[in-house]
């Protein structure tokens, strides 16, 4: 079991979690640059949870982070008063 989640990519507002093979406990999504290896490359990633409740919590937080990133990009550099909100999520 993995007890901590580590993303080797940036979360963007354009990323969309989709149920993996119709499962309510697993998600898949695409990233343009996964940094798990030396050379970043596009990847289809998946995560599986023991229950649907934890899977939904992950989806909610993932989507919150994507929206926060979009808001920060709209404000532009140096105009973010919530800089550590996503970092501490």
N, C-alpha and C positions, 0 to 999 in steps of 0.2 A: 504494500500500500504506500502511496505517496500522501503525506500529510500536509505538504505545503505546495502551493502552485507557483511556478516561476515561468514568466513569459519571456521568451528571447526575441520579442518583437514589440513594435509600438502598437498600441490600440488606436484605431482611428474610428471616426464616426461612420465611415462607409462599411465597416466590417459588420457582418450579419451572422449571428449564431443560428444554426439550423439543427433540428433534431437529427441525430444519427440513426438512420434506418428506422425512423418512427419511434425511437426510444424516448421516454420522458426523463431518463436519467443520464443522457449523453448528448453532447453538442459537437458540431463541427463548424469550422470557419476557415476562410482563406486569409493569408497574409502575404503581402508583396515582398517582405524581406525578413525572413527568420534568421536570427544571428546565432543559432545554436552551433554552427560550424564556423570555420574561419571566413568563408566567403558567404555573405548573405544571399538567400535565394527564396523565391516564392514557395509556399508550402500550404498544403491542406492539413490543418491540425484538428485534433479531437481530444475531448476530455470526457471521462465517464465518472459518475457519482453513484454512491450506494443507494440513493433514493431521490425521488423527484423533487422533494423539498429543497435539498442542497443544490440540486441542478438549477432550480428556479432562482435561488439566492445568487448563484454565480452569474446567471443570465442578467439579473437585475443590476448587479454591480458592474458587469461588463458594459452594459448599455449606458449606465450612469457615467462611466469613464469616457465612453465614446462621445457622449453629449458634452461633457466638460471640455474635452479636447477641442471639439468644434467651436464652443463658445470662446475658448482661449485663442483660437486661430482667428476668429472674427475680430477680437479686441486688438490683435496685433502684438508685436513684441514690446515688453516693458509696460504693458497696460493691464496686467493681470493681478488683481488683489487676492486671488485664491490660489496662489502658486503651489502651496503645499497640500491643497485639498486632495488632488489626485494622487500625489506622492504618498500620502498617509492613508489612502483608502485600503 
